[in-house]
Amino acid sequence: MNDVSEARPSVRLARLAFRLTRRGAALWGFVFGIVVVSSAQGYRAAYPSVADRQRLVQSLGSNAGLRALFGVPRRLDTVGGFTAWRSLGVLSIAGAVWGLLTATRALRGEEDAGRGELLLAGPVSRSGATAAALAGLAGSVGLLAGLTAGTSPLGGGGISVSSYAFLAVALAATPALFVVVGALAAQLAGTRRQAAMVGGGIFGAWYLLRLVADSGASTGWLRGATPLGWIEELRPMTGSGPARLRRGRLAHP
């Protein structure tokens, strides 16, 4: 009977978390897709020839500052390589911030506003409420990923839909990761602001490790010490080693 009694409040909490976050997820899903599309189309327009692309590889591939900030550039002589590098480099930061702030708002923010306590007054435990909220947030992350995957193939460039879909999954991995970080921070901190600060500190540490890892070949091993490095190692559109996840193959432009 207890499981049945907790089902309805948990569903309501999950729906509430989804309603609170779906607009932001939809907006960022379209933004992610637009960045991917503009990167692919802009690359083809700016670097139409093999010679143009080789010059780009020489200029960007040796730039230590860009390498540290945006990740290791791979196969910049292809539409897919440039698109994946630019998209992951820019959107991983935006996705982390969105995921962190969204989770702390849906969990600790609702409690700060007094609405969470009203819901917890019903037949649902605190752990059950957190799990339900995470389920709703997972729905929003899925919405973001779906809209990114649906928009990205407009970039064209001879790249398969499955490759664009895997890029969308890699891009959504960062907000998904920081939704979990935000949820953990919300359990440890007393207010939403404190939770955001805790989560921001974790992001800063992980990003610093990834920045150092990507600054040179000798420090590349540090990518294994940060989840942001794990996401980078998915290498969408640029091939992968046997230990990495399989993905759609890139049709060379």
MITOR-768330 format. One line per field, with one value per residue: x, y, z of N, C-alpha, C in turn. Coordinates in steps of 0.1 Angstrom, whole numbers. Example, Ala and Ser with C-alpha at 12.3 -4.5 7.8 and 13.67 -1.06 7.14 Angstrom:
2
n.c1: (132, 128) .
n.c2: (-57, -22) .
n.c3: (78, 71) .
ca.c1: (123, 137) .
ca.c2: (-45, -11) .
ca.c3: (78, 71) .
c.c1: (132, 129) .
c.c2: (-33, 0) .
c.c3: (78, 79) .
//
This chain:
253
n.c1: (8, 20, 38, 20, 6, 26, 31, 15, 20, 48, 48, 35, 55, 76, 64, 61, 88, 96, 79, 88, 113, 113, 109, 134, 150, 141, 147, 175, 180, 174, 192, 216, 214, 214, 240, 255, 246, 253, 280, 288, 278, 290, 317, 320, 315, 335, 359, 363, 380, 406, 432, 425, 415, 437, 454, 439, 441, 468, 469, 451, 455, 479, 477, 480, 465, 438, 435, 436, 414, 391, 394, 411, 419, 407, 410, 405, 404, 380, 345, 330, 349, 357, 332, 324, 345, 342, 316, 314, 334, 323, 297, 297, 304, 282, 262, 269, 265, 238, 226, 235, 223, 197, 191, 196, 177, 152, 153, 165, 157, 129, 123, 134, 115, 93, 75, 83, 82, 54, 47, 62, 48, 29, 23, 51, 86, 116, 138, 124, 112, 133, 143, 121, 121, 145, 138, 120, 138, 155, 138, 137, 164, 164, 147, 161, 183, 169, 159, 182, 194, 174, 176, 203, 211, 205, 227, 241, 267, 275, 275, 264, 231, 231, 257, 254, 234, 249, 267, 248, 241, 265, 268, 246, 254, 269, 251, 235, 252, 258, 233, 230, 252, 243, 220, 232, 246, 225, 215, 235, 238, 224, 209, 196, 215, 239, 241, 244, 269, 285, 283, 293, 320, 328, 325, 344, 368, 369, 369, 393, 411, 406, 413, 441, 448, 444, 462, 487, 505, 519, 504, 480, 470, 456, 430, 416, 410, 389, 354, 346, 367, 362, 339, 348, 365, 347, 347, 329, 321, 348, 360, 371, 388, 391, 382, 363, 330, 309, 299, 279, 293, 313, 307, 329, 333) .
n.c2: (-12, 12, 18, 22, 45, 64, 67, 85, 112, 112, 111, 135, 153, 147, 156, 183, 191, 187, 205, 229, 231, 226, 246, 260, 239, 233, 257, 257, 234, 240, 261, 247, 231, 250, 261, 239, 235, 260, 260, 238, 247, 272, 264, 251, 271, 290, 275, 261, 246, 221, 232, 255, 243, 229, 250, 260, 239, 241, 266, 266, 241, 242, 261, 267, 280, 280, 253, 245, 258, 250, 223, 193, 197, 178, 163, 187, 192, 183, 187, 175, 171, 198, 208, 192, 198, 227, 228, 212, 224, 250, 246, 228, 241, 259, 241, 228, 249, 254, 229, 227, 250, 246, 222, 228, 248, 234, 216, 225, 252, 252, 243, 264, 283, 274, 258, 232, 220, 218, 199, 178, 173, 155, 119, 110, 104, 122, 113, 100, 121, 135, 117, 116, 143, 143, 125, 140, 161, 145, 141, 166, 170, 150, 161, 183, 170, 156, 177, 189, 168, 166, 190, 194, 178, 196, 209, 195, 187, 162, 145, 118, 111, 96, 102, 129, 126, 112, 132, 150, 135, 135, 162, 166, 152, 167, 187, 167, 154, 176, 181, 160, 166, 191, 182, 166, 186, 202, 186, 187, 214, 242, 262, 274, 291, 285, 258, 262, 274, 253, 234, 249, 251, 225, 222, 241, 229, 205, 216, 230, 209, 196, 217, 219, 193, 194, 212, 203, 176, 161, 162, 150, 127, 135, 139, 117, 121, 138, 142, 158, 155, 128, 131, 146, 126, 110, 117, 125, 122, 121, 96, 68, 51, 15, 12, 31, 44, 32, 48, 65, 64, 88, 103, 112, 146) .
n.c3: (0, 7, -14, -34, -25, -26, -53, -68, -58, -64, -92, -97, -88, -106, -129, -123, -121, -147, -161, -151, -163, -190, -210, -210, -217, -242, -255, -253, -267, -293, -297, -294, -317, -337, -335, -343, -369, -381, -377, -394, -419, -422, -422, -446, -464, -458, -461, -488, -504, -506, -501, -486, -463, -454, -446, -425, -407, -401, -389, -367, -355, -343, -323, -291, -272, -281, -283, -256, -245, -261, -265, -279, -313, -339, -371, -386, -412, -423, -426, -405, -385, -378, -371, -349, -331, -327, -318, -294, -279, -274, -265, -244, -221, -219, -216, -192, -173, -177, -169, -142, -129, -135, -122, -95, -92, -96, -75, -49, -51, -52, -27, -12, -19, -6, -18, -21, 5, 9, -10, 0, 23, 18, 12, 6, 5, 13, -2, -22, -34, -44, -63, -80, -90, -104, -124, -138, -147, -162, -183, -195, -203, -222, -240, -248, -261, -281, -297, -305, -320, -339, -353, -361, -385, -406, -412, -431, -454, -462, -441, -421, -408, -385, -374, -368, -349, -329, -322, -310, -288, -274, -269, -252, -231, -213, -200, -188, -171, -153, -143, -125, -108, -98, -85, -65, -51, -42, -22, -4, 3, 20, 8, -24, -36, -23, -31, -59, -58, -48, -68, -89, -81, -84, -111, -120, -111, -125, -151, -151, -149, -174, -191, -186, -194, -221, -230, -239, -254, -235, -212, -217, -204, -182, -190, -183, -157, -153, -158, -179, -196, -203, -218, -240, -251, -264, -290, -313, -347, -355, -355, -334, -307, -299, -273, -269, -272, -298, -328, -353, -386, -403, -433, -456, -467) .
ca.c1: (0, 28, 43, 9, 3, 37, 32, 9, 29, 61, 45, 33, 68, 83, 58, 64, 102, 96, 73, 97, 126, 111, 111, 148, 156, 137, 155, 189, 181, 174, 205, 227, 213, 218, 254, 260, 243, 261, 294, 290, 276, 301, 330, 320, 315, 348, 370, 357, 390, 416, 442, 420, 414, 451, 458, 431, 447, 481, 468, 444, 460, 491, 474, 479, 455, 425, 435, 433, 400, 381, 397, 420, 413, 409, 405, 399, 403, 367, 333, 326, 359, 356, 319, 324, 354, 337, 304, 317, 342, 315, 284, 299, 304, 269, 254, 272, 259, 223, 223, 237, 214, 183, 189, 195, 164, 141, 154, 167, 150, 115, 123, 136, 103, 83, 66, 88, 77, 40, 46, 67, 38, 21, 29, 63, 98, 126, 146, 115, 109, 145, 143, 110, 125, 155, 131, 115, 149, 159, 129, 141, 176, 161, 141, 173, 190, 161, 158, 195, 195, 165, 180, 216, 213, 203, 241, 245, 281, 278, 276, 252, 222, 236, 268, 248, 227, 258, 271, 238, 242, 278, 265, 237, 260, 274, 240, 230, 262, 257, 220, 234, 260, 234, 211, 240, 249, 213, 214, 245, 238, 212, 201, 199, 227, 250, 242, 250, 283, 292, 283, 303, 333, 331, 327, 357, 379, 369, 372, 407, 418, 405, 421, 455, 450, 444, 472, 498, 505, 524, 494, 468, 465, 447, 416, 409, 407, 377, 343, 346, 376, 356, 330, 357, 370, 337, 351, 319, 325, 362, 365, 373, 396, 382, 376, 353, 317, 308, 291, 278, 305, 313, 309, 339, 328) .
ca.c2: (0, 24, 21, 28, 58, 73, 68, 97, 124, 112, 115, 150, 160, 146, 165, 197, 194, 188, 218, 241, 232, 222, 257, 262, 227, 235, 268, 253, 224, 247, 268, 237, 227, 261, 262, 228, 238, 272, 255, 230, 255, 282, 258, 248, 284, 296, 267, 252, 238, 213, 241, 263, 235, 226, 262, 261, 229, 246, 277, 262, 229, 245, 272, 261, 286, 274, 238, 244, 263, 243, 209, 189, 197, 165, 163, 200, 193, 178, 194, 169, 174, 212, 210, 186, 206, 240, 227, 207, 234, 261, 242, 220, 251, 264, 230, 226, 259, 252, 217, 229, 259, 240, 212, 235, 255, 224, 209, 234, 264, 249, 242, 278, 291, 269, 248, 218, 215, 215, 186, 167, 170, 143, 106, 108, 106, 132, 106, 97, 134, 138, 108, 121, 155, 139, 119, 151, 167, 137, 143, 179, 167, 142, 170, 191, 161, 153, 189, 191, 158, 169, 202, 193, 174, 206, 213, 188, 185, 148, 138, 109, 115, 89, 109, 141, 121, 109, 145, 155, 128, 140, 176, 165, 145, 176, 191, 156, 153, 186, 179, 151, 174, 201, 175, 163, 199, 206, 178, 191, 228, 247, 271, 272, 298, 276, 246, 266, 276, 240, 228, 257, 248, 212, 225, 248, 220, 196, 223, 233, 196, 194, 227, 215, 181, 197, 222, 197, 162, 154, 163, 144, 117, 141, 138, 106, 125, 147, 137, 166, 148, 116, 135, 149, 114, 104, 121, 124, 126, 120, 83, 65, 39, 4, 13, 42, 41, 32, 59, 65, 67, 100, 102, 123, 155) .
ca.c3: (0, 8, -27, -42, -20, -30, -67, -74, -55, -71, -106, -97, -86, -118, -139, -120, -125, -162, -165, -147, -170, -204, -219, -211, -224, -256, -261, -255, -277, -306, -297, -297, -331, -346, -334, -351, -383, -385, -378, -406, -431, -422, -426, -461, -471, -456, -465, -498, -511, -498, -497, -476, -451, -448, -439, -413, -398, -397, -380, -355, -349, -335, -314, -278, -264, -286, -279, -241, -243, -268, -267, -289, -326, -347, -384, -390, -427, -426, -420, -393, -375, -373, -364, -335, -322, -323, -310, -281, -272, -269, -259, -232, -210, -217, -211, -178, -166, -177, -161, -128, -125, -136, -111, -82, -91, -95, -62, -37, -53, -49, -12, -7, -21, 3, -25, -19, 17, 7, -16, 9, 34, 14, 14, -3, 13, 6, -13, -33, -41, -52, -75, -90, -96, -113, -135, -146, -153, -173, -195, -201, -209, -234, -249, -254, -270, -292, -305, -311, -330, -350, -360, -366, -399, -415, -415, -443, -455, -465, -428, -419, -397, -373, -369, -362, -337, -318, -317, -302, -275, -267, -265, -241, -219, -203, -191, -180, -160, -143, -136, -114, -99, -92, -75, -53, -44, -36, -10, 6, 7, 27, 0, -38, -39, -18, -40, -71, -55, -46, -81, -97, -77, -90, -126, -121, -109, -137, -163, -150, -153, -188, -198, -185, -202, -236, -233, -245, -255, -223, -201, -221, -195, -172, -194, -176, -143, -153, -166, -191, -205, -208, -229, -251, -257, -272, -303, -324, -361, -359, -352, -320, -304, -297, -260, -268, -277, -312, -333, -368, -394, -410, -447, -459, -477) .
c.c1: (8, 34, 33, 6, 14, 38, 27, 17, 42, 59, 43, 46, 76, 78, 61, 79, 103, 90, 81, 109, 124, 113, 126, 155, 153, 145, 169, 190, 182, 188, 216, 226, 217, 233, 260, 258, 252, 275, 297, 289, 287, 314, 331, 321, 329, 360, 366, 368, 399, 427, 438, 419, 427, 456, 451, 438, 460, 480, 461, 450, 472, 489, 471, 468, 441, 424, 431, 419, 389, 383, 407, 414, 417, 402, 398, 398, 389, 356, 330, 336, 358, 343, 319, 333, 348, 324, 306, 325, 334, 304, 286, 299, 289, 260, 256, 265, 244, 219, 224, 226, 199, 181, 187, 181, 152, 141, 154, 159, 135, 114, 125, 123, 91, 74, 70, 82, 62, 39, 51, 58, 29, 29, 41, 76, 107, 134, 137, 112, 121, 146, 132, 115, 136, 149, 126, 126, 155, 151, 133, 154, 174, 155, 152, 180, 182, 160, 171, 197, 186, 169, 193, 218, 211, 217, 246, 260, 285, 280, 263, 244, 226, 248, 263, 241, 237, 265, 261, 239, 254, 275, 256, 243, 265, 262, 235, 239, 260, 243, 223, 242, 252, 225, 219, 243, 237, 210, 224, 244, 224, 203, 205, 212, 239, 252, 248, 265, 291, 293, 293, 317, 337, 333, 341, 369, 380, 373, 387, 415, 418, 413, 436, 458, 451, 454, 484, 497, 509, 514, 481, 462, 455, 432, 408, 405, 395, 366, 342, 356, 370, 346, 337, 362, 360, 340, 341, 324, 339, 368, 368, 382, 386, 376, 365, 340, 317, 298, 289, 290, 303, 316, 318, 333, 337) .
c.c2: (13, 28, 27, 42, 68, 75, 81, 110, 124, 116, 130, 158, 159, 155, 179, 200, 196, 201, 230, 242, 229, 234, 260, 251, 229, 246, 264, 242, 230, 255, 259, 233, 238, 263, 251, 231, 250, 268, 248, 238, 266, 276, 256, 261, 291, 289, 257, 243, 231, 222, 250, 255, 231, 238, 264, 251, 234, 257, 274, 251, 232, 256, 266, 267, 281, 260, 237, 248, 254, 228, 206, 190, 185, 166, 176, 202, 187, 187, 188, 172, 188, 214, 204, 194, 219, 238, 222, 217, 245, 256, 234, 229, 256, 253, 227, 236, 257, 240, 220, 239, 254, 230, 218, 243, 245, 217, 219, 247, 263, 249, 256, 286, 286, 259, 234, 212, 211, 201, 175, 164, 159, 130, 103, 112, 116, 125, 103, 110, 138, 130, 112, 134, 152, 132, 130, 159, 159, 138, 156, 177, 159, 151, 179, 182, 159, 165, 192, 181, 160, 181, 201, 189, 184, 212, 207, 185, 170, 140, 130, 114, 108, 96, 122, 137, 118, 122, 151, 148, 133, 154, 175, 159, 155, 182, 179, 154, 163, 187, 171, 159, 184, 194, 171, 175, 204, 198, 182, 205, 232, 255, 269, 279, 290, 264, 250, 269, 263, 234, 236, 254, 234, 214, 231, 238, 210, 203, 226, 220, 194, 204, 223, 202, 184, 207, 217, 182, 155, 154, 156, 134, 122, 141, 127, 109, 134, 142, 146, 161, 135, 120, 139, 137, 106, 106, 119, 129, 125, 106, 80, 52, 28, 4, 23, 37, 41, 43, 58, 70, 80, 98, 114, 132, 156) .
c.c3: (0, -6, -36, -38, -24, -45, -73, -70, -62, -86, -107, -96, -99, -129, -136, -124, -140, -167, -162, -156, -185, -213, -221, -219, -239, -263, -263, -265, -291, -308, -301, -312, -340, -346, -343, -366, -388, -386, -391, -419, -433, -426, -441, -469, -470, -461, -476, -504, -501, -493, -485, -462, -445, -441, -426, -403, -393, -387, -367, -348, -340, -325, -300, -270, -268, -282, -264, -239, -249, -270, -278, -303, -334, -360, -388, -405, -432, -420, -406, -382, -369, -366, -350, -326, -317, -314, -296, -273, -266, -261, -246, -220, -208, -212, -197, -169, -165, -168, -147, -123, -125, -125, -98, -81, -89, -81, -50, -39, -49, -33, -6, -8, -13, -4, -23, -6, 17, 1, -7, 21, 31, 16, 5, 6, 5, -5, -25, -41, -50, -65, -85, -97, -107, -126, -144, -153, -164, -185, -202, -208, -222, -244, -256, -264, -282, -302, -312, -322, -342, -359, -367, -380, -409, -419, -427, -443, -457, -452, -426, -407, -384, -366, -362, -349, -325, -313, -307, -288, -267, -262, -253, -229, -209, -194, -183, -168, -149, -137, -123, -103, -91, -82, -63, -45, -36, -23, 1, 11, 13, 18, -15, -42, -35, -27, -53, -70, -54, -60, -90, -93, -83, -105, -128, -120, -121, -149, -163, -154, -168, -196, -198, -194, -217, -240, -240, -245, -242, -212, -205, -212, -185, -177, -187, -162, -142, -162, -179, -201, -211, -220, -241, -258, -264, -287, -314, -337, -365, -356, -337, -319, -300, -283, -259, -274, -292, -316, -348, -375, -402, -425, -451, -469, -488) .
//
